[in-house]
């Protein structure tokens, strides 16, 4: 059974958007070590959790432009999910993009692996 399958929209909507983004980011952070290990099945499981939380966020989001941007970001994760190989650079780029959704989440960018070498 998926980890977040029991999480309701009602419960998820009680979190602030900052908290929602940071909880999705937590799953992406778990995925960072999996991507490095190249364990494709575990990576897929991680991306499933990311997609579940992103879908909850989209369904509970009331701002149309923000929903649109979240759906675009979701497409990036769905593409990573469908790949048969690990894509560390694409994972890191998607992770960074997610963290840019809110100022509070953006503060976490400096802690990403490889952040010192990335020019953003």
C-alpha positions, 0 to 999 in steps of 0.5 A: 500500500502506498505510503500516502494513500490514506492522506485525505485532501481535507487533511492535506489542505490544513497544511500551508502551501510552504509546508506542502512544498517542503513535504514534497521536497522531503520525498525528493530528498529521499529520492536523491540518495536513491538516484545516486544508488541507481536502484530504479525500482526504489526510485520509482517508488519515491517518485510515486510518493512525490506524485501523490503529494503533488496531486493532493497539492494540485487538488487543494490549490485554489490559485489557477496559475499556481496549479498550472505551474505545479502541473508542469512540475509534475510532468517533469517528475512523471517523465523521471518516473517513466525512465528506465535509468537513474537521472541524477542531474534531472532529479536535482534540477527538478528538486531545485525547481520545486524548492523555488515555489516558495521563499521558505522552501528556497532557503533549502536550496543551499543544502542540496547535494552539488549545490555549490557547483550549480549556478542558479 
